[in-house]
Amino acid sequence: MKVLVVEDDKTIADGLHYSLTSEGYEVLICENKQMALETIRLQRIDIYLLDLTLPDGSGYEVCEYIKDNQEAPVIFLTACDDEINVVRGLDMGADDYITKPFRIRELISRMKSALKHYTKVYASHDVVKVGNIIVNTKQAKVYKGTEEVVLTALEYRLLLTFMNNKGQVLTRNQLLEGIWDVDGSFINDNTLSVYIKRLRDKLEGSNQNTKVIETVRGLGYRMGGSHD
């Protein structure tokens, strides 16, 4: 998941880079409007964090360019918390508006909320396929090729979490949130390891050359294989 931070305050930018990288995001920093526009033209970004006041312009101008050219969430990070600025930002299509100073955990939570609006919801499709793994979400059935794979409810939720974020590295915390039990109980870190192993065994079997779920050392896990 790639984040573009447009922020001219080096202390804030460095803090965001460290915190978001620790959460598994790929973070790009631009210190002015011109750098931001050039980066947006060259790269695909998943979510934008924009300061409002920039040395060569305004975060509003960057937001306007993004909304005219891409489909991606924009969150303003700014000290300007008066109603006029907030309304203007939201009217331009910004997805959220967070005033400085802010708490990093709250920011990450609101980033995830904004991303949900742009993430493809696989439950709206009858069939999802990643490599030779096929999920019929309408019937809640999973197949490896033509063979049905029987999963527990929690294993199924874990698989959907991976498939909804295919190609992206997911931290253990992100996976825990993805399989949070609706009845209020939750899965602890050790239990998560057990379920990942079970899911791997069921999806990969004895074929060591097939890696459906890859371990990314020091970061987390990613759904591997060829993606359709």
Phi, psi and omega in degrees: 000119187259128182245132173254119177256120177253103189206126182268351176275111187297324181297314179294316181298316180295320179296318178294319180301313181296311185294316183287324176296322178297334179271002177097003178277150168268124190244128173247140181244131172235134185263356178208173184296316184298314178300320181297313182297321179295319179294319181297323180292331187263337188230154174270121182248141181272326180205146183243137172242114188243129168285150182279317184260116181239156184301327184242022179162211186229149174298335176300319181294322177294317179300315180300318180295317180300310185292335178281339189238345184219168171245094181205147180288146179234129175239127175275134173243109188207157176276350181275098186251014180287155189301323183299314180293320180298311181298318180299315180297315180292324178295332179282353179110003177299146185267340179197166185215110184243127182271146176276147353285151181232161177267133187297324180294323178294318179300312182297321178298317181285332173297314180298320179297316180295321181294331180301328181288342183248351180281136178297125180269106186292339180296341179278354178250143180290323185228131175237135183229133171227112186062232179262010177267124183238132177240123171265099186289337179291323180260354183057046179239147183238138180230144169250101191069240179259356184268128179287138177250121181272120180243150171287168181301320182288322176298322179295317178296322178296316179298316179297324177299317177296315185291328177289347180229038186300139181085351182256145176281127179249129176287166178298324178296320179295322178292320178298319178294324182293334182248019180307130185286133183293341182272006174103342176280167180217166183262125180279174188298318180294320179295325178302317179301320179297316183290325176296318178297317179297317181295318177300313181301319182287325184272327184262331181064217183269358182280103183289344180278347180260114179244096179283318179243115182263143172270126176256105189306127177082354183239309183160229185223156179216145176284118183262201181082178177280140185252125177259000000 
